[in-house]
Amino acid sequence: MSKLLATLYKELLLVWRDRAGLLLLFAMPAALVLVVSLVQNNILETSSASLPVLLVDEDGGEVARRVEERLRELGALSLVREIPDQTLDAAAARQAVSGGDFQFAIVIPAGTTEGVRAHARRLAEQSLSGAEDAAPATEEAAELAVYFDPTVQGAFRTAVVSSLRLVILGVETEEKLHFIAELLPGEMERQLASQFPFGMPETAKPQLRLTWSDAPVLAIREQVALIGELPSLPTAVQQNVPAWALFGMFFIVVPLSGTLLRERQEGTLLRLRTIAVSPLLLLAGKVAAYVLVCLGQFLFMLLVGAAILPLFGTPVLDIGNQPAAVFFLALCAALAATGFGILVGTLVGSYEQASMVGPVAVVLAAALGGVMVPVYVMPKAMAAISVFSPLAWGLNGFIELFVRGGDFSAVLPNALGLLAFFAATLGIAWLAFLRRSRSGV
């Protein structure tokens, strides 16, 4: 028993001496739980989720007002009626959705109220006629346009359209019943007169013929809000392959930080410096090697999306028509991932710290960057923080190329952000390396 207690004491003492590692052991999982839970909050609690949707009312009539009121009462959508410093019309709404500032826009065109009421009256007259073989109404239903961002996943498009359909059904029913109630007295008098031309006997049981028409008076037209041509709707493959490719590239932090720790602990770096090998040369070689590994990862993921996933019934990965821009962005992402791995390997003091800090930090950045949950359904606070995630920069860039048909100019801000991240992480790692060298650690 004493030997067991002595062994237990020894292990606890070793853990206690690594104070930084012990702190990370508790802090990093707590941070992971906090961030991922907040990011996924709006997904798991669908009753409280409110997707921001631009609403453009070009009609200004009673039907448009009721559609807006019912959408607000439903609570599933957060209606936005204005864009700062800009007049909100159909063209501006489509441009905002096409650019990714909003994911949805609902446009109620001019003349909707007039068209709905004229069509509803015609259907009410047809219903009250009681003729089962009556010719169907020839008017086309008024249309509400729903523009959506091509990057929006199908489930969220369905949620928005379903909410709108529910509202439209209520408005349609109200309009049809309104005109039936208005026309009913006259139609009853006409039908009774035809049934009893010489007056209705006291024992007669009059019958009113009514056939309900389910023809819509208000329809929904879904349209991708992309300025330019879109050959087909984006697929889940186009969104998931770049997302998880970036996730895998940043996981280079695990072997890279482990290599740096091993070289430091085994004295490899010290021996290399004694034979006059430039530290910059060592750093450049390490960066080049791991950038090649990251690019190999990325190319392999593209191969999976193009050749392997289709074997399981998915669409073939389409990377757009700018392969040079795709490679350039992938190179910037590989540099950013390598810089992060070098930073972690330079700052941590043990394998335990590296194995905790690196992977958890990557998972946090992925959660914030939209890899696990789309940014547009995150709570506002988390969506605001997501702009600081390098995985968000890379993912937005690849979505711009794969889905929106962008070019070099479209992804340049994201690429520059990744390069700046690479320069910052490498600079901090270099300062930490110099400080460690001067102190002889």
Backbone torsions as a table, in degrees:
resi	resn	phi	psi	omega
1	MET	NA	-39.4	-179.5
2	SER	-64.7	-36.1	178.6
3	LYS	-66.6	-39.5	177.9
4	LEU	-62.7	-43.5	179.6
5	LEU	-65.5	-37.7	178.9
6	ALA	-65.6	-41.4	177.7
7	THR	-64.5	-42.4	177.9
8	LEU	-60.4	-44.3	-179.9
9	TYR	-62.8	-41.3	-179.4
10	LYS	-63.1	-44.2	-178.9
11	GLU	-66.6	-42.6	178.4
12	LEU	-64.9	-34.4	178.9
13	LEU	-67.5	-40.0	177.4
14	LEU	-64.2	-40.8	177.9
15	VAL	-65.6	-40.3	-177.5
16	TRP	-67.4	-33.6	-178.9
17	ARG	-67.7	-29.0	176.4
18	ASP	-89.4	74.0	-173.7
19	ARG	-61.6	-41.4	-179.3
20	ALA	-63.3	-43.6	178.5
21	GLY	-64.8	-37.0	179.1
22	LEU	-66.1	-40.8	178.2
23	LEU	-63.8	-44.2	-179.9
24	LEU	-64.5	-31.8	-178.7
25	LEU	-61.0	-31.6	178.8
26	PHE	-97.0	-36.0	-173.0
27	ALA	-74.4	-43.3	-174.7
28	MET	-66.2	-45.7	175.5
29	PRO	-61.9	-36.2	178.1
30	ALA	-63.9	-41.4	177.9
31	ALA	-64.5	-38.6	179.9
32	LEU	-63.9	-45.3	178.8
33	VAL	-62.3	-43.9	-177.9
34	LEU	-62.7	-50.8	-175.0
35	VAL	-68.8	-49.0	-176.7
36	VAL	-64.6	-37.6	178.9
37	SER	-65.4	-42.0	179.0
38	LEU	-68.2	-39.3	-179.6
39	VAL	-64.0	-40.1	-175.4
40	GLN	-90.9	2.4	-174.8
41	ASN	-57.4	-45.6	-177.5
42	ASN	-72.9	-18.7	177.7
43	ILE	-80.1	-45.0	-175.5
44	LEU	-76.0	-29.4	178.8
45	GLU	-107.3	75.0	-173.8
46	THR	-65.6	-24.0	-179.4
47	SER	-67.0	-26.2	-178.7
48	SER	-102.2	0.2	-178.0
49	ALA	-76.3	135.9	177.9
50	SER	-132.7	106.9	178.9
51	LEU	-78.5	129.7	177.7
52	PRO	-69.3	127.2	-176.9
53	VAL	-134.2	127.7	173.7
54	LEU	-72.0	135.3	177.1
55	LEU	-122.3	119.9	179.5
56	VAL	-112.8	115.6	179.2
57	ASP	-104.3	98.2	177.6
58	GLU	-94.1	-0.2	-178.1
59	ASP	-93.7	-51.2	179.7
60	GLY	72.0	11.6	-177.9
61	GLY	-96.5	-175.0	-176.2
62	GLU	-66.8	-41.2	180.0
63	VAL	-63.3	-43.7	178.3
64	ALA	-61.9	-40.6	179.3
65	ARG	-62.8	-41.7	-179.6
66	ARG	-69.2	-36.1	175.9
67	VAL	-60.4	-45.6	179.7
68	GLU	-64.2	-44.5	-179.6
69	GLU	-60.5	-44.5	-178.2
70	ARG	-68.0	-35.5	176.8
71	LEU	-64.3	-40.9	178.7
72	ARG	-67.6	-39.7	179.2
73	GLU	-65.7	-34.1	-179.1
74	LEU	-63.7	-36.4	173.6
75	GLY	79.7	-1.4	-179.1
76	ALA	-81.6	-19.4	-177.8
77	LEU	-124.2	143.4	175.2
78	SER	-102.1	103.7	-173.7
79	LEU	-79.3	132.7	178.9
80	VAL	-115.1	122.2	-175.0
81	ARG	-104.3	-2.2	179.8
82	GLU	-152.3	152.8	175.0
83	ILE	-115.8	130.2	-177.6
84	PRO	-54.2	133.6	175.3
85	ASP	59.4	31.5	-179.0
86	GLN	-154.9	140.4	175.3
87	THR	-77.9	126.1	-176.6
88	LEU	-89.8	108.7	171.5
89	ASP	-131.3	-174.1	-176.2
90	ALA	-61.0	-42.5	-178.6
91	ALA	-65.9	-43.0	179.9
92	ALA	-66.4	-37.9	178.7
93	ALA	-65.0	-42.8	179.5
94	ARG	-64.4	-39.6	179.1
95	GLN	-64.6	-40.9	-179.7
96	ALA	-65.0	-38.9	179.1
97	VAL	-73.0	-40.2	178.8
98	SER	-61.4	-36.2	-179.8
99	GLY	-81.2	-4.0	178.3
100	GLY	87.7	4.0	178.0
101	ASP	-70.3	-34.2	173.4
102	PHE	-132.1	156.8	-178.8
103	GLN	-97.5	-21.0	-177.4
104	PHE	-141.8	151.8	171.0
105	ALA	-145.0	135.5	175.4
106	ILE	-112.4	125.3	-179.1
107	VAL	-115.6	121.9	175.2
108	ILE	-99.6	104.6	-172.5
109	PRO	-71.0	160.4	176.9
110	ALA	-61.2	143.6	179.0
111	GLY	85.4	4.6	-178.1
112	THR	-63.6	-47.3	-178.3
113	THR	-60.7	-46.8	180.0
114	GLU	-61.8	-44.4	-179.6
115	GLY	-66.0	-41.7	-179.6
116	VAL	-63.1	-44.2	-176.6
117	ARG	-69.9	-38.3	177.5
118	ALA	-63.8	-42.8	-179.9
119	HIS	-68.6	-40.7	179.9
120	ALA	-64.2	-38.5	178.6
121	ARG	-65.1	-42.0	179.8
122	ARG	-62.7	-41.1	179.1
123	LEU	-68.7	-36.6	178.1
124	ALA	-64.5	-43.0	177.1
125	GLU	-61.3	-40.0	179.4
126	GLN	-67.3	-38.5	179.8
127	SER	-66.2	-41.9	-177.3
128	LEU	-74.9	-17.5	178.9
129	SER	-66.1	-26.2	177.1
130	GLY	74.7	1.4	-178.5
131	ALA	-84.1	118.1	-177.7
132	GLU	-69.4	-26.3	-178.9
133	ASP	-100.8	22.1	-179.5
134	ALA	-64.1	145.3	179.6
135	ALA	-65.6	136.6	-179.7
136	PRO	-65.5	155.0	178.6
137	ALA	-62.5	136.0	-177.1
138	THR	-90.7	-12.6	-179.5
139	GLU	-67.5	141.5	173.6
140	GLU	-84.4	143.1	-179.6
141	ALA	-65.9	143.8	173.3
142	ALA	-63.3	148.5	-174.5
143	GLU	-117.4	134.9	168.0
144	LEU	-98.4	128.5	-178.8
145	ALA	-89.3	131.5	175.2
146	VAL	-118.0	111.4	177.3
147	TYR	-96.4	136.2	178.1
148	PHE	-133.9	149.5	177.6
149	ASP	-66.5	133.3	-179.3
150	PRO	-63.1	-16.5	179.9
151	THR	-85.0	-7.2	-177.3
152	VAL	-72.0	133.3	179.9
153	GLN	-71.2	152.2	-173.7
154	GLY	-58.0	-35.3	-178.3
155	ALA	-62.4	-36.7	-178.8
156	PHE	-76.7	-34.9	173.7
157	ARG	-60.9	-43.4	179.6
158	THR	-62.2	-39.2	-179.5
159	ALA	-63.0	-43.0	-179.6
160	VAL	-67.6	-48.1	-178.4
161	VAL	-64.9	-38.1	179.0
162	SER	-64.5	-41.0	177.3
163	SER	-61.5	-42.5	-179.8
164	LEU	-67.8	-39.6	178.8
165	ARG	-62.5	-39.7	179.2
166	LEU	-62.0	-41.8	178.6
167	VAL	-66.2	-44.3	-178.4
168	ILE	-62.5	-38.5	-179.9
169	LEU	-60.0	-43.1	178.7
170	GLY	-64.8	-42.8	179.7
171	VAL	-65.0	-43.0	178.9
172	GLU	-59.3	-46.7	-178.4
173	THR	-61.7	-42.8	178.8
174	GLU	-61.0	-44.3	-178.2
175	GLU	-66.2	-43.4	-179.8
176	LYS	-64.7	-44.0	179.9
177	LEU	-66.5	-33.9	178.5
178	HIS	-60.0	-46.3	-178.3
179	PHE	-75.7	-30.8	174.9
180	ILE	-63.6	-43.8	178.3
181	ALA	-64.3	-34.5	-179.6
182	GLU	-71.3	-38.8	-176.2
183	LEU	-90.3	-14.0	-171.8
184	LEU	-60.3	-47.0	-178.5
185	PRO	-57.7	-47.1	179.9
186	GLY	-63.9	-39.6	-179.5
187	GLU	-68.5	-36.7	176.9
188	MET	-62.5	-42.6	179.7
189	GLU	-63.6	-40.5	-179.0
190	ARG	-66.1	-45.0	-177.8
191	GLN	-68.6	-37.0	177.7
192	LEU	-66.2	-37.6	178.9
193	ALA	-65.6	-34.9	178.9
194	SER	-73.9	-30.0	-179.5
195	GLN	-80.9	-33.3	-177.2
196	PHE	-132.8	78.2	-176.3
197	PRO	-65.4	-22.4	-178.8
198	PHE	-107.3	21.1	179.8
199	GLY	102.7	150.2	-175.3
200	MET	-91.7	120.9	176.4
201	PRO	-62.9	157.2	-179.0
202	GLU	-65.0	-29.7	-177.2
203	THR	-89.0	0.4	-176.7
204	ALA	-73.0	148.9	176.4
205	LYS	-119.2	92.1	-177.3
206	PRO	-66.7	148.4	179.1
207	GLN	-122.3	130.8	177.4
208	LEU	-103.5	119.7	-179.8
209	ARG	-87.2	127.7	-178.7
210	LEU	-140.4	125.7	175.8
211	THR	-120.1	119.8	-177.7
212	TRP	-79.9	129.2	178.5
213	SER	-98.2	127.2	178.7
214	ASP	-96.8	14.2	177.4
215	ALA	-64.4	134.3	-177.9
216	PRO	-73.2	147.5	173.2
217	VAL	-108.2	-8.2	-179.9
218	LEU	-143.9	121.7	-175.5
219	ALA	-118.0	170.9	179.9
220	ILE	-119.4	130.7	176.2
221	ARG	-114.3	109.3	179.3
222	GLU	-86.0	138.7	-177.6
223	GLN	-151.4	137.1	175.3
224	VAL	-70.5	128.0	-177.6
225	ALA	-89.1	62.2	179.4
226	LEU	-112.6	122.1	178.1
227	ILE	-75.4	109.5	-174.3
228	GLY	119.8	-167.6	-176.1
229	GLU	-92.9	140.8	175.0
230	LEU	-129.5	105.6	-174.4
231	PRO	-61.7	-32.5	-179.9
232	SER	-159.5	163.3	179.0
233	LEU	-68.2	145.5	178.6
234	PRO	-65.3	153.9	-177.6
235	THR	-111.9	166.3	177.3
236	ALA	-63.4	-29.8	179.4
237	VAL	-63.4	-43.1	-179.5
238	GLN	-63.7	-27.1	-178.7
239	GLN	-91.4	-35.8	-174.7
240	ASN	-83.2	-36.1	-178.1
241	VAL	-60.8	-52.0	178.5
242	PRO	-65.1	-33.6	-179.1
243	ALA	-62.4	-51.0	-176.4
244	TRP	-80.6	-20.1	171.5
245	ALA	-65.4	-43.9	176.3
246	LEU	-62.5	-41.5	178.7
247	PHE	-58.9	-44.7	179.4
248	GLY	-67.9	-36.8	179.4
249	MET	-63.4	-42.3	-178.8
250	PHE	-72.1	-17.1	176.1
251	PHE	-75.1	2.1	171.7
252	ILE	-62.3	-13.7	179.2
253	VAL	-58.8	-31.2	-176.2
254	VAL	-67.9	-58.8	179.7
255	PRO	-68.5	-33.7	-177.2
256	LEU	-68.1	-46.9	178.8
257	SER	-66.1	-35.3	177.5
258	GLY	-64.9	-38.8	177.9
259	THR	-63.7	-44.5	179.6
260	LEU	-63.4	-40.7	178.4
261	LEU	-64.5	-42.8	-179.4
262	ARG	-63.5	-43.4	179.0
263	GLU	-62.8	-37.3	-179.1
264	ARG	-71.5	-42.5	-176.6
265	GLN	-74.6	-32.9	-179.4
266	GLU	-87.4	-3.0	177.6
267	GLY	81.0	13.3	-179.1
268	THR	-62.9	-43.2	179.7
269	LEU	-62.3	-40.2	-179.8
270	LEU	-64.7	-42.5	-179.9
271	ARG	-65.7	-38.5	178.6
272	LEU	-65.7	-34.6	179.8
273	ARG	-71.9	-28.1	179.6
274	THR	-72.3	-17.6	178.0
275	ILE	-103.1	25.1	172.0
276	ALA	62.4	36.5	172.6
277	VAL	-88.0	123.9	-177.2
278	SER	-63.1	132.9	176.1
279	PRO	-58.7	-35.0	178.1
280	LEU	-64.6	-36.5	178.0
281	LEU	-66.2	-41.1	177.3
282	LEU	-61.6	-43.9	-179.2
283	LEU	-65.4	-42.6	180.0
284	ALA	-62.6	-40.8	178.3
285	GLY	-64.3	-39.4	179.6
286	LYS	-67.7	-43.1	179.1
287	VAL	-61.5	-46.4	-178.1
288	ALA	-61.4	-41.9	-177.5
289	ALA	-64.0	-46.4	-175.8
290	TYR	-78.4	-25.5	172.7
291	VAL	-64.5	-40.7	177.3
292	LEU	-62.5	-39.5	178.4
293	VAL	-63.6	-44.2	180.0
294	CYS	-63.3	-41.8	177.8
295	LEU	-64.9	-36.5	175.0
296	GLY	-62.8	-40.6	175.7
297	GLN	-58.9	-46.8	-176.3
298	PHE	-63.8	-44.7	179.2
299	LEU	-63.4	-37.3	177.8
300	PHE	-64.4	-39.8	178.9
301	MET	-66.0	-37.6	175.7
302	LEU	-62.9	-39.5	178.3
303	LEU	-63.6	-40.4	177.5
304	VAL	-60.7	-44.9	-179.6
305	GLY	-68.1	-29.5	-176.6
306	ALA	-89.6	-30.8	-171.8
307	ALA	-120.9	-31.5	-173.5
308	ILE	-94.9	-47.9	-179.5
309	LEU	-57.9	-39.5	178.0
310	PRO	-59.6	-23.9	176.7
311	LEU	-65.4	-20.7	179.8
312	PHE	-102.4	15.2	173.4
313	GLY	95.3	5.6	179.5
314	THR	-89.3	161.4	174.4
315	PRO	-66.4	157.6	176.8
316	VAL	-72.8	139.4	179.1
317	LEU	-63.8	128.3	176.3
318	ASP	-113.7	116.5	-176.1
319	ILE	-95.3	12.1	179.3
320	GLY	85.0	-167.7	-175.8
321	ASN	-112.4	23.2	179.9
322	GLN	-128.6	65.8	-177.3
323	PRO	-61.2	-32.6	178.5
324	ALA	-64.7	-40.5	178.1
325	ALA	-66.8	-36.0	177.0
326	VAL	-62.6	-46.2	180.0
327	PHE	-64.3	-40.9	179.9
328	PHE	-62.0	-45.4	179.4
329	LEU	-66.2	-39.0	177.0
330	ALA	-62.9	-39.1	177.5
331	LEU	-63.3	-43.2	177.9
332	CYS	-62.8	-40.8	178.2
333	ALA	-66.0	-38.8	178.1
334	ALA	-64.1	-41.0	176.6
335	LEU	-62.8	-43.6	179.4
336	ALA	-62.4	-42.7	179.5
337	ALA	-64.9	-41.5	179.2
338	THR	-66.2	-42.3	177.4
339	GLY	-60.2	-40.1	178.2
340	PHE	-65.3	-41.6	178.5
341	GLY	-62.8	-40.3	178.4
342	ILE	-66.1	-39.4	178.9
343	LEU	-62.0	-47.6	-179.9
344	VAL	-63.1	-44.9	-179.4
345	GLY	-64.0	-26.7	179.7
346	THR	-81.6	-36.1	-173.6
347	LEU	-84.4	-35.9	-175.1
348	VAL	-75.2	158.4	-177.0
349	GLY	-112.3	-2.3	-178.9
350	SER	-154.3	163.3	177.7
351	TYR	-63.2	-35.1	179.9
352	GLU	-61.8	-44.2	178.6
353	GLN	-64.6	-43.3	-178.7
354	ALA	-63.6	-41.6	-178.4
355	SER	-69.3	-20.7	178.7
356	MET	-92.8	-48.5	-174.4
357	VAL	-66.4	-50.4	-173.7
358	GLY	-60.0	-60.9	-177.2
359	PRO	-61.7	-42.1	-178.1
360	VAL	-66.5	-39.3	177.7
361	ALA	-62.2	-38.9	178.5
362	VAL	-66.5	-41.7	178.5
363	VAL	-63.6	-41.5	178.0
364	LEU	-62.0	-45.9	179.5
365	ALA	-63.7	-36.1	178.6
366	ALA	-68.2	-41.8	179.1
367	ALA	-63.6	-42.9	179.6
368	LEU	-72.6	-27.7	-174.9
369	GLY	-85.4	0.4	177.6
370	GLY	92.0	9.1	179.5
371	VAL	-70.9	-41.1	-177.0
372	MET	-90.9	-40.0	-178.3
373	VAL	-135.1	132.7	178.5
374	PRO	-56.4	140.1	-176.9
375	VAL	-61.7	-33.8	-173.7
376	TYR	-70.8	-10.8	175.9
377	VAL	-107.3	4.7	175.9
378	MET	-75.2	157.5	169.1
379	PRO	-57.9	152.7	-173.0
380	LYS	-56.8	-40.1	-178.4
381	ALA	-63.6	-42.2	-179.1
382	MET	-71.4	-36.8	177.7
383	ALA	-63.4	-35.3	178.4
384	ALA	-67.7	-36.2	-180.0
385	ILE	-72.5	-26.3	-174.0
386	SER	-61.3	-22.8	-178.2
387	VAL	-67.8	-11.6	179.9
388	PHE	-94.6	1.3	-178.9
389	SER	-89.6	123.9	177.1
390	PRO	-62.9	-27.1	176.6
391	LEU	-68.7	-30.0	175.7
392	ALA	-66.3	-40.0	178.7
393	TRP	-62.6	-46.9	-180.0
394	GLY	-64.7	-44.0	-178.0
395	LEU	-64.8	-43.2	178.3
396	ASN	-61.0	-38.3	178.7
397	GLY	-65.2	-45.2	-179.2
398	PHE	-68.1	-37.1	176.3
399	ILE	-62.6	-38.5	178.0
400	GLU	-60.4	-39.3	-178.9
401	LEU	-80.1	-45.5	-173.7
402	PHE	-75.2	-38.2	-169.9
403	VAL	-105.6	-45.9	-174.5
404	ARG	-87.7	-8.1	-179.4
405	GLY	72.2	31.8	-178.5
406	GLY	-74.6	176.6	179.9
407	ASP	-129.6	-163.1	-177.9
408	PHE	-56.3	-45.4	-176.8
409	SER	-63.2	-31.5	-178.4
410	ALA	-70.8	-32.8	-176.2
411	VAL	-101.5	-1.1	-176.9
412	LEU	-59.3	-43.7	177.8
413	PRO	-59.0	-41.1	178.8
414	ASN	-66.8	-41.2	179.4
415	ALA	-64.1	-42.8	178.5
416	LEU	-64.9	-36.1	175.8
417	GLY	-61.6	-43.2	178.3
418	LEU	-65.8	-40.4	177.7
419	LEU	-65.6	-38.6	177.3
420	ALA	-64.9	-38.6	177.1
421	PHE	-63.3	-42.4	177.6
422	PHE	-60.4	-46.4	-179.2
423	ALA	-63.8	-40.7	-178.6
424	ALA	-66.7	-47.1	-179.4
425	THR	-65.2	-39.8	179.8
426	LEU	-68.0	-37.8	178.5
427	GLY	-64.9	-43.9	178.4
428	ILE	-64.7	-41.4	179.0
429	ALA	-63.7	-37.9	180.0
430	TRP	-66.7	-41.4	177.3
431	LEU	-63.8	-41.8	178.6
432	ALA	-65.3	-36.9	178.1
433	PHE	-65.6	-43.1	178.8
434	LEU	-64.0	-41.4	178.9
435	ARG	-64.5	-41.3	179.1
436	ARG	-66.1	-36.9	-180.0
437	SER	-66.4	-41.7	-179.2
438	ARG	-66.4	-34.8	-179.1
439	SER	-83.0	-7.6	177.5
440	GLY	75.8	18.1	-179.6
441	VAL	-85.6	NA	NA
